[in-house]
Amino acid sequence: MRLTFSCLFFAVSSLALGNNPELIELKTTPENFKLAMAITKPSSRQVDTVIQLSIAYSFTNKDTCSILGRRAVDISKDHADQAIHAKALLELGDSYRIFGELDKGEKLLKEGKAIFESLKIDGQVATANNKLGALNVNKGNYEIAINYYLQALKIWEELKDSQNIIKPYVNIGAVFKNLN
């Protein structure tokens, strides 16, 4: 799912970049890494670009992904748009989950979720719950994972979010399949 999203985002953002000098083209190149690391006082879109570049690296280079993810968290920490900071936390936390650094990932996911809860952005709270469910599957905590998935499902049902509602269903099914 993350790969599909990244490819789609890359395609859309490539079209949207045009002549906008504030954004970095989402290609995993040394030049783009340097540009991302040099950003100071970024716009929300610039932070999001660094986040997406980090996700792109999650498929090719764990270290670079982590560096960019931490950079996104750092440059968004005092940002006026705290939702972008929460997003940076969620994506870095999810990257740590993918790389097997579950305790680091869980801490960041919970921190991002708390910010989204304080901002009352329910769809992103559901996303955080879904990611926390996946993390708990990786930990072997299946009951906790199911609870997170059910929380995500409830929120997305209330929001009538037909795009995301399938995610917890698929994830719950995968847990039950793993448990035979």
C-alpha angles and dihedrals in degrees: 000000000000091000092050091049092048093050092048092046090048092052094047095043092048088059092044095049095072106143096336105134093191093071131070119224107247099243122125097240132137089243093056091046089055092048092050093048092049096056115117127176092008131191117241089257091055091051089048090051090053089049092051092047088052090052090050089055091050087080096049113022125023095192095050090045090053094046092051092043091052089046091054090051092048097048092045098045096096095025118135088232102068090178089070089051090051090050091051089052092049094049095046089047091051090049090053088051091053090049092050097251091128101164093051090046095049093051092052094044091052092047092051091046091052091054092049089048091052090049090047093233096151098180090059091045086057090049089052091050091050091051091046088052090054091048091053091050087056089051091050091244095133098165092052089046092053090050091053091047091050090050090052091047092051093051094046090047090052090048090046087230100170092178097059102028092086093061098074091042091055092044094049089049090051091052092051090046090052089050091049 
